[in-house]
Amino acid sequence: MRIITWNVNSIRTRLPRLLGVLERHEPDVMCLQELKVVDDAFPTLDISQAGYHATVFGQKTYNGVAILSKEQPKDVERSMDDGAEDSQARFVAADFGGVRVISVYVPNGGSVGSDKWEYKLEWLSRLKRHLDAHADPSASLAICGDFNIASDDRDVKNPDKWKDSVLCHPDGRAAFQSLLDWGLVDAFRAHHPDGGIYSWWDYRMLGFPKNDGLRIDGVLATRCLADRIEDAFVDRDERKGKQPSDHAPVVVDFS
């Protein structure tokens, strides 16, 4: 089973690239973030012609998540359905071949100490509570997406530059660790324990040419799924050329 996660940073702008990724990598499941379109504006026909179903939870201008899949999705959830007043489209889930797949777009957090930062930490707490209430760490589950957290300095080219930012702050990292403690494995880290491979580079200051990146995208898998990891890599080619997303697709293969 091949799973890809990619923050496309506008599905309209990145559609030709997305179709190319689907053709080149042929994922079984692909999780997308930051669609920046409502459901009705999602390019469902193009995706269908490429051979994929689209499970979409969109939002105008900001946010939006989706799961593309070769097989028909089952038991679809849009939002964590926890009673919280939250209009932001950041969570969609469905079952595929006995694997529960969740696509998440964790809030960036703005700046440490801001209202957006508090929202980020609370959103992560809600995700943990959702797992407590609705998931089983002994079952096959993969949470895929843009976590907007580099879990430790192995995932940061220049740690001093990003220290205490919203992407590397200890409180954010602790919230990320709480997800792992629930019963998840960072699939990419399991395959590349030394780190040094990044998924996001700032558009500014020649971030990509200098490889001044962070790995803030990935797949968290329960142990029964993580034990089946065969390969994991970042498709850096999608960060090159004309009009790239600032993120590159993260690919994880399970036997």
C-alpha positions as CSV (number, residue, x, y, z in Angstrom):
1,M,0.0,0.0,0.0
2,R,1.5,3.3,-1.1
3,I,0.4,6.4,0.9
4,I,1.4,10.0,-0.1
5,T,0.7,13.1,1.8
6,W,1.2,16.6,0.3
7,N,0.3,20.1,1.2
8,V,-0.5,21.4,-2.3
9,N,-1.0,25.0,-1.2
10,S,-3.9,25.6,-3.6
11,I,-5.4,22.7,-5.6
12,R,-6.2,25.1,-8.5
13,T,-2.6,26.2,-8.9
14,R,-1.1,22.7,-8.4
15,L,-3.6,20.5,-10.3
16,P,-1.2,19.7,-13.3
17,R,1.5,18.8,-10.8
18,L,-1.0,16.7,-8.8
19,L,-2.1,14.8,-11.8
20,G,1.6,14.2,-12.7
21,V,2.3,12.8,-9.2
22,L,-0.7,10.5,-9.4
23,E,0.5,9.1,-12.8
24,R,4.2,8.8,-11.7
25,H,3.8,7.4,-8.2
26,E,0.4,5.6,-8.5
27,P,-0.5,5.9,-4.8
28,D,-3.3,3.7,-3.3
29,V,-4.2,6.7,-1.1
30,M,-3.1,10.3,-1.3
31,C,-3.8,12.8,1.4
32,L,-3.9,16.5,0.5
33,Q,-3.9,19.7,2.6
34,E,-4.5,23.4,2.0
35,L,-6.8,22.9,-0.9
36,K,-8.1,26.5,-0.7
37,V,-11.4,25.7,-2.5
38,V,-14.9,24.7,-1.4
39,D,-16.1,21.2,-2.2
40,D,-18.0,22.2,-5.3
41,A,-14.9,23.8,-6.8
42,F,-12.7,20.8,-6.2
43,P,-11.5,19.2,-9.6
44,T,-13.4,16.0,-9.0
45,L,-13.7,15.2,-12.7
46,D,-10.0,15.5,-13.4
47,I,-9.3,13.3,-10.4
48,S,-11.9,10.7,-11.5
49,Q,-10.4,10.6,-15.0
50,A,-7.0,9.9,-13.4
51,G,-8.6,6.8,-11.7
52,Y,-9.2,8.1,-8.2
53,H,-12.1,8.8,-5.9
54,A,-12.0,12.1,-4.0
55,T,-13.2,12.5,-0.4
56,V,-13.1,16.3,0.2
57,F,-13.7,18.7,3.0
58,G,-13.0,22.1,1.5
59,Q,-13.0,25.7,2.5
60,K,-12.9,28.9,0.5
61,T,-9.5,30.8,0.5
62,Y,-7.9,28.8,3.4
63,N,-7.4,25.3,4.6
64,G,-9.3,22.3,3.1
65,V,-8.2,18.6,3.2
66,A,-8.9,15.7,0.9
67,I,-8.2,12.0,0.5
68,L,-7.8,10.5,-3.0
69,S,-8.0,6.8,-3.3
70,K,-8.1,4.0,-5.9
71,E,-10.8,2.2,-3.9
72,Q,-14.2,3.6,-2.8
73,P,-13.9,5.2,0.7
74,K,-16.0,3.9,3.6
75,D,-17.1,5.4,6.9
76,V,-16.2,8.9,5.9
77,E,-15.8,11.6,8.6
78,R,-15.4,15.3,8.0
79,S,-14.2,17.1,11.1
80,M,-13.6,15.6,14.5
81,D,-17.3,15.9,15.4
82,D,-16.4,16.8,19.0
83,G,-18.9,19.6,19.6
84,A,-16.2,22.3,19.3
85,E,-17.1,25.5,17.5
86,D,-14.6,25.3,14.6
87,S,-15.3,26.4,11.1
88,Q,-11.8,25.4,9.7
89,A,-11.7,22.4,7.4
90,R,-8.6,20.5,8.7
91,F,-9.7,16.9,9.2
92,V,-11.1,14.2,7.0
93,A,-11.0,10.4,7.5
94,A,-12.1,7.2,5.7
95,D,-11.5,3.5,5.6
96,F,-9.6,1.9,2.7
97,G,-8.9,-1.9,2.6
98,G,-9.0,-2.2,6.4
99,V,-6.9,0.8,7.1
100,R,-8.3,4.0,8.6
101,V,-6.7,7.0,7.0
102,I,-6.9,10.5,8.3
103,S,-5.7,13.6,6.4
104,V,-4.9,16.5,8.7
105,Y,-3.8,20.1,8.3
106,V,-2.6,21.1,11.7
107,P,-2.8,24.9,12.3
108,N,0.5,26.8,11.8
109,G,0.1,28.7,15.0
110,G,1.1,32.2,13.7
111,S,3.4,33.3,16.5
112,V,4.1,31.8,19.9
113,G,1.7,33.3,22.5
114,S,-0.9,34.4,20.0
115,D,-4.5,33.3,19.7
116,K,-3.5,31.3,16.7
117,W,-0.9,29.5,18.8
118,E,-3.4,28.6,21.5
119,Y,-5.7,27.4,18.7
120,K,-3.0,25.1,17.4
121,L,-2.3,23.6,20.8
122,E,-6.0,23.1,21.5
123,W,-6.5,21.6,18.0
124,L,-3.8,19.0,18.7
125,S,-5.4,18.2,22.1
126,R,-8.7,17.7,20.3
127,L,-7.0,15.3,17.9
128,K,-5.6,13.3,20.8
129,R,-9.0,13.2,22.4
130,H,-10.5,12.1,19.2
131,L,-8.1,9.1,19.1
132,D,-8.9,8.3,22.7
133,A,-12.6,8.2,21.9
134,H,-12.8,6.7,18.4
135,A,-9.6,4.8,17.6
136,D,-7.7,1.7,18.7
137,P,-3.9,1.7,18.7
138,S,-4.0,-2.0,17.9
139,A,-5.9,-1.4,14.6
140,S,-4.5,-0.2,11.3
141,L,-4.5,3.6,11.3
142,A,-2.5,6.2,9.5
143,I,-2.7,9.9,10.2
144,C,-1.2,11.8,7.3
145,G,-0.6,15.4,6.7
146,D,1.0,18.7,7.4
147,F,1.6,18.7,11.1
148,N,3.4,22.1,11.1
149,I,5.8,20.7,13.7
150,A,9.4,19.4,13.3
151,S,9.4,16.8,15.9
152,D,13.1,17.3,16.8
153,D,16.2,19.0,15.5
154,R,17.0,16.1,13.1
155,D,14.2,17.4,11.0
156,V,15.6,21.0,10.8
157,K,18.5,22.1,8.7
158,N,19.2,25.2,10.9
159,P,17.8,24.5,14.4
160,D,19.1,27.7,15.9
161,K,17.2,29.7,13.2
162,W,13.9,28.0,14.0
163,K,14.3,27.5,17.8
164,D,11.2,28.4,19.7
165,S,9.3,29.2,16.5
166,V,5.8,27.8,16.1
167,L,7.3,24.9,14.1
168,C,9.9,23.9,16.7
169,H,8.5,25.2,20.1
170,P,8.7,22.6,22.9
171,D,5.0,22.8,23.6
172,G,4.2,21.9,20.0
173,R,6.7,19.1,20.1
174,A,5.2,17.8,23.3
175,A,1.7,17.8,21.7
176,F,3.2,15.9,18.8
177,Q,4.8,13.4,21.2
178,S,1.5,12.8,22.9
179,L,0.2,11.5,19.6
180,L,3.1,9.1,19.4
181,D,2.6,8.1,23.0
182,W,-1.0,7.2,22.2
183,G,0.3,4.4,20.0
184,L,1.6,5.9,16.7
185,V,5.0,5.6,15.0
186,D,6.5,8.4,12.8
187,A,6.8,6.2,9.7
188,F,9.3,8.4,7.9
189,R,11.5,8.7,11.0
190,A,11.4,4.9,11.4
191,H,12.8,4.5,8.0
192,H,15.3,7.4,8.2
193,P,16.4,7.6,11.8
194,D,19.2,10.1,11.1
195,G,16.9,12.7,9.7
196,G,18.3,15.4,7.4
197,I,15.5,15.0,4.9
198,Y,13.0,17.8,4.6
199,S,9.5,18.3,3.2
200,W,9.1,22.1,3.4
201,W,11.2,25.1,2.4
202,D,10.3,28.7,2.7
203,Y,9.7,30.5,-0.6
204,R,11.8,33.3,0.7
205,M,15.5,33.7,1.1
206,L,16.4,30.9,-1.4
207,G,15.1,28.3,1.1
208,F,15.0,25.4,-1.4
209,P,18.3,26.1,-3.2
210,K,20.0,26.3,0.1
211,N,18.1,23.2,1.4
212,D,17.2,25.3,4.4
213,G,14.2,23.1,5.1
214,L,12.2,21.3,7.8
215,R,10.3,18.0,7.8
216,I,6.8,19.0,9.0
217,D,4.8,16.6,6.8
218,G,4.5,12.9,7.3
219,V,2.6,9.7,8.2
220,L,1.9,8.6,11.7
221,A,1.0,4.9,11.8
222,T,-0.1,2.4,14.4
223,R,2.5,-0.3,15.2
224,C,0.8,-3.0,13.2
225,L,1.0,-0.8,10.2
226,A,4.4,0.7,10.9
227,D,5.9,-2.8,11.2
228,R,5.1,-3.1,7.4
229,I,7.1,-0.1,6.2
230,E,9.1,-0.9,3.1
231,D,10.2,2.6,1.9
232,A,9.8,6.3,2.6
233,F,11.0,9.2,0.6
234,V,10.3,12.9,-0.3
235,D,9.7,13.7,-3.9
236,R,11.9,16.8,-4.1
237,D,11.3,17.2,-7.8
238,E,7.9,18.6,-7.0
239,R,9.5,21.5,-5.2
240,K,11.4,22.4,-8.4
241,G,10.3,24.2,-11.6
242,K,7.4,26.6,-12.2
243,Q,4.9,27.3,-9.5
244,P,5.7,24.6,-7.0
245,S,4.1,24.3,-3.6
246,D,6.4,25.2,-0.7
247,H,5.9,21.5,0.4
248,A,7.0,18.4,-1.4
249,P,5.1,15.1,-1.4
250,V,6.0,12.5,1.3
251,V,5.7,8.9,0.1
252,V,5.5,5.9,2.4
253,D,5.2,2.3,1.2
254,F,3.7,-0.5,3.3
255,S,3.9,-4.2,2.5
